[in-house]
Every structure is written in C-alpha cells, then in structure tokens.
Amino acid sequence: MKMNTLEKPLSRFQLPKLAAVALGGVLLVGCAGNPPNEQFAVTESAVRSAVSAGGTEYAAVEMRAAQEKWKQAELAMQKENYDEARKLAEQAEWDARVAERKAQAAKAQKAVEDAQRGIQELREESMRGIQ
C-alpha cells in the first residue's frame, strides 16, 4: 500500500498534537476527579503523631479541631466531594502539626522546670551539708 506524500507528514505532525490534547484533557479531569489518597495518608500520619506526642493533653483545642476536620474530610470523601475532602484533610494536617508542636513545647518546658527544681534541691541539700 502506497501512501501519498501529503498523508505521511501530516499524520506524523498530527499525532503529537493529538496526544498532547488528549493528555491535557486527562490531566484536567484527573485532578478534579481523583480521591486525595496521598493527602489522606499524610493527614492520618500527622494526627497519629500529634496524639502520640500528647496533643490531646497539651494542645486539646488544636487536637479537637484536627480530629473534627479529619472526620469531615472522611465524610466528604465518602460523598466523592474530593476537592472539599482534600481541603479539609490539609487543614486537619496543619491543625495536627500545631498540636504536636505545642505538645512537644509543653513537654520541653516541663522538663526544664523539673531540671530547675532538681538543681534547686541539690543546692539546698549541699547547703545543709556545709552548715
């Protein structure tokens, strides 16, 4: 089968354009319609880390906000409202990160206070030994 010279160059140049248009369409549809699974994994990890760090004890307000937004994100995911689910999961992640940092800071502050108390007790004890 012999191709005419006009068909061969035309099809060779049309194929990349067609592929680019198709790929662009797939990307646009894919962004809006895909569940935010990766964000959910990150958020779940952040919430667990915050709980492990003592967020429920030392940063109760932030921890509660993170957990509420996480539940709302899960509900949005079930309703296949992926944009809302992603947004809520991101907010829950950051609330959890704040809770974790606050818990870590509170624990560090408590450790400093305990160390200072121990130093003071040692000083008092050493002063009793001198007298």
Secondary structure as the mmCIF struct_conf table of DSSP 4:
data_model
#
loop_
_struct_conf.conf_type_id
_struct_conf.id
_struct_conf.beg_label_comp_id
_struct_conf.beg_label_asym_id
_struct_conf.beg_label_seq_id
_struct_conf.end_label_comp_id
_struct_conf.end_label_asym_id
_struct_conf.end_label_seq_id
HELX_LH_PP_P HELX_LH_PP_P1 LYS A 2 ASN A 4
TURN_TY1_P TURN_TY1_P1 THR A 5 LEU A 6
HELX_RH_AL_P HELX_RH_AL_P1 GLU A 7 GLY A 33
BEND BEND1 ASN A 34 ASN A 34
HELX_RH_AL_P HELX_RH_AL_P2 ASN A 37 SER A 52
TURN_TY1_P TURN_TY1_P2 ALA A 53 GLY A 54
HELX_RH_AL_P HELX_RH_AL_P3 GLY A 55 TYR A 58
HELX_RH_AL_P HELX_RH_AL_P4 ALA A 60 GLN A 78
TURN_TY1_P TURN_TY1_P3 LYS A 79 GLU A 80
HELX_RH_AL_P HELX_RH_AL_P5 TYR A 82 ILE A 130
#
